[in-house]
Amino acid sequence: MQKKRLLALIGAGVAVMIALTSTPAQADPTGTPTYRDLVAVGSDTTQGVLNGLSEVVTVGGVRVIGSYDAVPQGSTITTKDPAVNPACTNIGRPSGSGNGVTALVNSIAAGNGCIQFARSSSNNSASFAGRNLTYIPFATDVMAYAVRSDSTISKKLTRAQLTAIYNCAAGVNYRPLLPQFGSGTRQYFLQQLGFTDSATFTSQPNHTCIVDTIGGTPIEENVGTLLTDPRHIAPYSVGPYLAQINAVVPDVHGRIVLGQIEGIAPLVSNIGSTLVRTMYNVVPTGQLSDPVYQSVFVGPTSQICANSATIAKYGFGLNANCGNTSLTTP
């Protein structure tokens, strides 16, 4: 029965008639209260859905999630009332899953209460061993690849062909792109192609054809307007793509279309898709017994899991293990 809860999001004419939508969600918390009890930073992939959930998840009738987007890179955020928590003023905006979890870890170590959880689009728990974190699944996403609509690159590639492209073995007709290092999308995509990600990945032999910066700025994931050459190819998440084309979030898909991997249509978010991945909210393990954290995150009846319509609205499926707290980093 749980598998049936995974949403089948089929594109083409149906295009997810989730026009429960009105205007795109804001990048950072707006409305009241200005500063929220549960501040989230990190993944670009899930920033939209967490913004949506922040509007409907309440404790005592008060919004408690304050989710800060991964962009614009290089900007700052203020997550708590400066008069009460001056350390939470003008924090460098964490961009990407790894940077988000790192910011959470740093906040815990400093004891400043500036950040309460992180958004992560990959299971990067091995990188944070010993940090006493719990990775709580809530949504299911599908990874696809993006090319421009005017590209001659095939819209149907196998995993082996993608591996050859990102091994710089497919010729000059391909100019592969990757999101910035620290991106959960980048880590997951490379892992599925048999590679191990690192900060120096694009400078290693066989990978120097890959670009992960433009004009010195790290490439942000799931931004189709960055594909400016018909030879460009990049990993792209189905959830954000659907939210973009349905105007639930700002539409930055540009001229890109999503390609099929192993012949499976990318606009289907289910266990039959080729690259299915879990979206996580990462919380301090010691907070799991706190009533607010329990209400929001813990178990299949938690508020996040109960808001499956909001999760679907932003292009994701409800994860079959939503609210499970077994994945920890002791």
C-alpha positions as CSV (number, residue, x, y, z in Angstrom):
1,M,0.0,0.0,0.0
2,Q,2.8,2.4,0.8
3,K,4.3,2.0,-2.7
4,K,1.0,3.2,-4.1
5,R,1.4,6.4,-2.2
6,L,4.3,7.4,-4.5
7,L,2.9,9.9,-6.9
8,A,2.8,9.2,-10.6
9,L,3.5,12.5,-12.2
10,I,3.0,12.2,-15.9
11,G,3.9,15.1,-18.1
12,A,2.7,15.8,-21.7
13,G,-0.9,17.0,-21.8
14,V,-1.7,16.1,-18.2
15,A,1.3,18.1,-16.9
16,V,0.4,17.5,-13.3
17,M,-2.8,19.4,-12.9
18,I,-1.5,20.7,-9.7
19,A,-2.7,24.1,-10.4
20,L,-3.5,24.4,-6.8
21,T,-0.8,26.9,-7.6
22,S,-1.1,30.6,-7.7
23,T,2.1,32.6,-7.4
24,P,5.6,31.0,-7.0
25,A,6.8,30.5,-3.5
26,Q,9.1,33.1,-2.0
27,A,12.9,32.4,-1.6
28,D,13.0,33.1,2.1
29,P,10.3,33.2,4.8
30,T,7.7,35.9,4.4
31,G,4.7,36.8,6.4
32,T,4.4,36.0,10.1
33,P,6.2,35.2,12.2
34,T,9.3,36.8,10.6
35,Y,11.6,34.4,12.4
36,R,10.6,30.7,12.7
37,D,11.5,28.1,15.3
38,L,12.8,25.5,12.7
39,V,15.2,27.1,10.3
40,A,16.3,25.1,7.3
41,V,19.1,25.6,4.8
42,G,20.7,23.5,2.1
43,S,19.5,21.7,-1.0
44,D,18.4,23.6,-4.0
45,T,16.3,20.6,-5.1
46,T,13.9,20.7,-2.1
47,Q,13.9,24.4,-1.4
48,G,10.6,24.9,-3.2
49,V,8.7,22.1,-1.5
50,L,10.0,23.2,1.9
51,N,8.9,26.7,1.2
52,G,5.5,25.3,0.4
53,L,5.4,23.1,3.5
54,S,6.4,26.2,5.6
55,E,3.1,27.7,4.8
56,V,1.0,24.8,6.0
57,V,2.9,23.2,8.9
58,T,2.0,24.9,12.1
59,V,2.3,24.3,15.9
60,G,-0.4,26.0,17.9
61,G,-1.6,27.7,14.8
62,V,1.8,29.3,14.2
63,R,4.1,28.6,11.3
64,V,7.3,27.0,12.5
65,I,9.4,26.2,9.4
66,G,11.7,29.0,8.1
67,S,13.3,27.6,4.9
68,Y,16.0,29.7,3.3
69,D,16.8,29.1,-0.4
70,A,20.2,28.0,-1.7
71,V,20.3,31.1,-3.9
72,P,21.5,33.7,-4.6
73,Q,24.9,32.3,-4.0
74,G,27.2,34.6,-2.0
75,S,24.3,36.4,-0.2
76,T,23.6,36.4,3.5
77,I,20.6,35.4,5.6
78,T,19.4,36.4,9.1
79,T,17.6,33.5,10.7
80,K,16.6,34.8,14.1
81,D,15.7,38.1,15.7
82,P,19.0,40.0,15.8
83,A,18.1,41.6,19.1
84,V,17.9,38.2,20.8
85,N,20.3,36.1,18.6
86,P,23.0,38.5,17.1
87,A,25.0,35.5,16.0
88,C,22.3,34.6,13.5
89,T,22.7,37.8,11.6
90,N,24.3,38.0,8.1
91,I,25.2,34.3,7.9
92,G,26.7,33.3,4.6
93,R,23.9,31.5,2.6
94,P,24.5,27.8,2.5
95,S,24.1,26.5,-1.0
96,G,23.6,22.7,-1.6
97,S,23.0,19.7,0.5
98,G,26.5,19.3,1.8
99,N,26.9,22.9,2.7
100,G,23.5,22.9,4.4
101,V,24.4,20.0,6.6
102,T,27.7,21.5,7.3
103,A,26.0,24.8,8.4
104,L,23.7,22.7,10.7
105,V,26.7,21.0,12.2
106,N,28.5,24.3,12.7
107,S,25.4,25.8,14.4
108,I,25.1,22.9,16.7
109,A,28.8,23.1,17.6
110,A,28.5,26.8,18.3
111,G,25.4,26.4,20.3
112,N,23.9,29.5,18.7
113,G,20.5,28.1,17.7
114,C,20.7,29.7,14.2
115,I,19.8,26.6,12.2
116,Q,17.6,23.6,13.3
117,F,17.7,21.3,10.2
118,A,19.1,20.9,6.7
119,R,17.6,20.0,3.4
120,S,19.5,17.2,1.7
121,S,18.8,15.6,-1.7
122,S,21.2,12.8,-1.1
123,N,22.2,10.4,1.6
124,N,25.5,12.1,2.5
125,S,25.5,10.8,6.0
126,A,28.8,9.0,5.7
127,S,30.5,12.5,5.4
128,F,29.0,13.5,8.7
129,A,29.8,10.4,10.8
130,G,29.9,11.1,14.5
131,R,27.8,14.3,14.2
132,N,24.7,12.8,15.8
133,L,22.3,13.6,13.0
134,T,19.2,11.8,11.7
135,Y,18.3,11.8,8.0
136,I,14.5,11.7,7.8
137,P,13.0,10.8,4.4
138,F,9.9,12.7,3.2
139,A,9.8,12.8,-0.6
140,T,10.8,10.8,-3.7
141,D,12.4,12.4,-6.7
142,V,13.6,11.1,-10.1
143,M,16.9,12.2,-11.6
144,A,16.9,12.8,-15.4
145,Y,19.3,14.6,-17.7
146,A,18.5,17.9,-19.5
147,V,19.4,19.1,-23.0
148,R,18.2,22.0,-25.0
149,S,15.2,21.6,-27.2
150,D,17.4,22.5,-30.2
151,S,20.1,20.0,-29.3
152,T,21.0,17.1,-31.5
153,I,21.9,15.0,-28.4
154,S,19.6,12.0,-28.2
155,K,16.6,12.4,-25.8
156,K,17.0,8.7,-25.0
157,L,20.3,7.6,-23.5
158,T,21.4,4.7,-21.4
159,R,23.3,4.9,-18.2
160,A,26.4,3.6,-20.0
161,Q,26.1,6.4,-22.6
162,L,25.8,9.0,-19.8
163,T,28.9,7.5,-18.2
164,A,30.9,7.8,-21.4
165,I,29.8,11.4,-21.8
166,Y,30.9,12.3,-18.3
167,N,34.1,10.3,-18.8
168,C,34.8,12.7,-21.7
169,A,34.8,9.7,-24.1
170,A,31.8,10.7,-26.3
171,G,33.4,13.3,-28.5
172,V,33.2,17.1,-29.1
173,N,29.5,17.1,-29.7
174,Y,28.9,17.0,-25.9
175,R,29.7,19.7,-23.4
176,P,28.7,18.1,-20.0
177,L,27.8,20.4,-17.1
178,L,27.7,19.6,-13.4
179,P,26.3,21.6,-10.5
180,Q,28.7,22.9,-7.9
181,F,30.6,20.6,-5.6
182,G,28.5,20.0,-2.4
183,S,25.3,19.6,-4.4
184,G,23.4,16.5,-3.5
185,T,22.2,16.2,-7.1
186,R,25.8,16.2,-8.4
187,Q,26.9,13.6,-5.8
188,Y,23.9,11.3,-6.6
189,F,24.2,11.6,-10.3
190,L,27.9,10.9,-10.4
191,Q,27.5,8.0,-8.0
192,Q,24.9,6.4,-10.3
193,L,27.3,6.7,-13.2
194,G,30.0,4.9,-11.2
195,F,32.1,8.0,-10.2
196,T,33.2,9.3,-6.8
197,D,32.6,13.0,-6.5
198,S,35.2,15.4,-5.1
199,A,36.1,19.0,-5.2
200,T,38.7,18.3,-7.8
201,F,36.5,16.0,-9.9
202,T,36.4,18.2,-13.0
203,S,40.2,18.6,-13.0
204,Q,41.0,14.9,-12.9
205,P,42.0,13.0,-16.0
206,N,39.0,11.9,-18.2
207,H,36.8,14.7,-16.6
208,T,38.4,17.9,-17.9
209,C,35.7,18.4,-20.5
210,I,33.1,18.9,-17.7
211,V,32.2,22.4,-16.6
212,D,31.0,23.2,-13.1
213,T,31.5,26.9,-13.1
214,I,30.4,29.7,-15.4
215,G,32.4,32.9,-15.3
216,G,33.9,31.8,-12.0
217,T,30.5,31.2,-10.4
218,P,29.6,27.6,-9.4
219,I,26.7,26.2,-11.5
220,E,23.4,26.0,-9.6
221,E,21.5,22.8,-10.1
222,N,18.1,22.7,-11.8
223,V,18.6,25.9,-13.7
224,G,17.9,25.2,-17.4
225,T,18.8,28.7,-18.5
226,L,22.4,27.9,-17.9
227,L,22.4,25.5,-20.8
228,T,23.3,28.0,-23.5
229,D,24.9,25.6,-26.1
230,P,23.1,22.8,-28.0
231,R,26.0,20.6,-26.9
232,H,25.2,21.1,-23.2
233,I,23.9,18.2,-21.1
234,A,23.3,18.3,-17.3
235,P,21.6,16.4,-14.6
236,Y,18.2,17.7,-13.7
237,S,15.7,16.8,-11.0
238,V,12.1,16.0,-12.1
239,G,10.5,17.6,-9.0
240,P,11.9,21.1,-9.6
241,Y,11.3,20.7,-13.4
242,L,7.6,20.0,-12.9
243,A,7.3,22.8,-10.3
244,Q,9.0,25.2,-12.8
245,I,6.9,24.4,-15.8
246,N,3.7,24.6,-13.7
247,A,4.8,28.0,-12.3
248,V,4.7,26.8,-8.7
249,V,8.2,28.2,-8.3
250,P,10.1,30.7,-10.6
251,D,10.4,29.1,-14.0
252,V,14.1,28.9,-14.9
253,H,13.9,25.8,-17.1
254,G,14.6,27.9,-20.2
255,R,14.7,25.9,-23.4
256,I,15.6,22.5,-21.8
257,V,13.7,19.2,-22.1
258,L,14.3,16.1,-20.1
259,G,15.7,13.0,-21.7
260,Q,14.8,9.4,-21.0
261,I,17.3,7.1,-19.2
262,E,17.1,3.4,-20.2
263,G,13.9,4.2,-22.1
264,I,11.8,5.3,-19.1
265,A,10.0,8.6,-19.4
266,P,11.4,11.0,-16.9
267,L,8.1,12.6,-16.0
268,V,7.0,9.6,-13.9
269,S,7.9,9.7,-10.3
270,N,7.6,6.1,-9.2
271,I,9.7,3.1,-8.3
272,G,9.9,2.0,-11.9
273,S,12.0,5.0,-12.9
274,T,15.7,4.5,-13.5
275,L,17.3,7.0,-11.0
276,V,14.9,7.3,-8.1
277,R,16.2,9.0,-5.0
278,T,15.0,10.0,-1.5
279,M,14.8,13.6,-0.3
280,Y,15.7,14.1,3.4
281,N,15.3,16.6,6.2
282,V,18.4,16.3,8.4
283,V,17.9,17.0,12.1
284,P,20.0,16.7,15.3
285,T,19.3,13.2,16.7
286,G,19.0,14.6,20.2
287,Q,16.0,16.7,19.2
288,L,13.8,13.7,18.1
289,S,12.1,13.6,21.4
290,D,11.2,17.3,21.3
291,P,7.4,17.7,20.8
292,V,7.8,20.2,18.0
293,Y,10.3,18.0,16.0
294,Q,8.0,15.0,16.6
295,S,5.0,16.9,15.3
296,V,6.8,18.2,12.2
297,F,9.1,15.4,11.2
298,V,8.8,12.1,13.0
299,G,6.6,9.2,11.8
300,P,4.2,8.7,8.9
301,T,1.6,10.9,10.6
302,S,3.9,13.8,11.1
303,Q,2.8,17.1,9.6
304,I,5.2,16.9,6.7
305,C,4.1,13.4,5.8
306,A,0.5,14.3,6.2
307,N,0.8,17.1,3.7
308,S,1.3,14.8,0.7
309,A,-0.8,17.2,-1.5
310,T,1.8,19.9,-0.9
311,I,4.6,17.5,-1.7
312,A,2.9,16.5,-4.9
313,K,2.2,20.2,-5.8
314,Y,6.0,20.8,-6.0
315,G,6.6,17.8,-8.3
316,F,7.6,15.1,-5.8
317,G,6.1,11.8,-4.6
318,L,5.5,11.0,-0.9
319,N,8.3,8.7,0.1
320,A,7.2,5.3,1.4
321,N,9.4,5.7,4.4
322,C,8.3,9.2,5.2
323,G,9.1,10.1,8.8
324,N,11.4,7.1,9.4
325,T,14.2,8.0,11.9
326,S,16.5,4.9,11.5
327,L,19.2,6.6,9.4
328,T,21.5,8.2,11.9
329,T,25.1,9.3,12.1
330,P,26.1,8.4,15.7
